[in-house]
Amino acid sequence: MEDLTRKPPAIRRALAAAALVGAVFLGALSATDAGAASSSTAHGCHWVSSLPTNVLRQGSTGTCVKYLQSKLAVPADGIFGHQTHHAVVVTQEHCGLQTDGIVGARTWDALLHWCRE
């Protein structure tokens, strides 16, 4: 797989936008995401006010990681590895968030509610 971290920021943003748009067309991001967890893959996450409270980072595992991966349109193996970390960083950059690769409240909110395109 190609290392996208070597691409210029504008290219990475364009690729992130394309991935998010593709996820919308594939149904990975839907209106039901705004409410409480409704899909079976989301049951591994703890939810408060329509947002998972789980803080995920490289090395995290489990069904909540699978749910995150489904939102990022990366293979959902439940292991927060390099590919998931890269997708999180690119998404954070696209959404104007701190690019730390950690999925906390702001990143969850962006993914599920306001930064979908």
QUITA-V961411 format. One record per residue. N is the residue number from 1. PSI is psi as a letter, one per 20 degrees, with the letter a starting at -180 (999 if undefined). Layout:
n:N psi:PSI
n:N psi:PSI
This chain:
n:1 psi:q
n:2 psi:p
n:3 psi:o
n:4 psi:i
n:5 psi:i
n:6 psi:i
n:7 psi:q
n:8 psi:q
n:9 psi:h
n:10 psi:h
n:11 psi:g
n:12 psi:g
n:13 psi:g
n:14 psi:g
n:15 psi:h
n:16 psi:g
n:17 psi:g
n:18 psi:g
n:19 psi:g
n:20 psi:g
n:21 psi:g
n:22 psi:h
n:23 psi:h
n:24 psi:g
n:25 psi:h
n:26 psi:i
n:27 psi:j
n:28 psi:h
n:29 psi:p
n:30 psi:r
n:31 psi:h
n:32 psi:i
n:33 psi:h
n:34 psi:h
n:35 psi:a
n:36 psi:r
n:37 psi:p
n:38 psi:h
n:39 psi:q
n:40 psi:h
n:41 psi:i
n:42 psi:i
n:43 psi:i
n:44 psi:i
n:45 psi:q
n:46 psi:p
n:47 psi:q
n:48 psi:p
n:49 psi:l
n:50 psi:j
n:51 psi:p
n:52 psi:q
n:53 psi:i
n:54 psi:p
n:55 psi:p
n:56 psi:q
n:57 psi:r
n:58 psi:p
n:59 psi:i
n:60 psi:q
n:61 psi:r
n:62 psi:a
n:63 psi:h
n:64 psi:h
n:65 psi:g
n:66 psi:g
n:67 psi:g
n:68 psi:g
n:69 psi:h
n:70 psi:h
n:71 psi:h
n:72 psi:i
n:73 psi:l
n:74 psi:r
n:75 psi:p
n:76 psi:n
n:77 psi:i
n:78 psi:j
n:79 psi:o
n:80 psi:n
n:81 psi:b
n:82 psi:g
n:83 psi:g
n:84 psi:g
n:85 psi:g
n:86 psi:g
n:87 psi:h
n:88 psi:g
n:89 psi:g
n:90 psi:g
n:91 psi:g
n:92 psi:g
n:93 psi:g
n:94 psi:h
n:95 psi:j
n:96 psi:k
n:97 psi:r
n:98 psi:p
n:99 psi:m
n:100 psi:i
n:101 psi:j
n:102 psi:p
n:103 psi:n
n:104 psi:a
n:105 psi:g
n:106 psi:g
n:107 psi:g
n:108 psi:g
n:109 psi:g
n:110 psi:g
n:111 psi:g
n:112 psi:h
n:113 psi:g
n:114 psi:i
n:115 psi:m
n:116 psi:i
n:117 psi:999
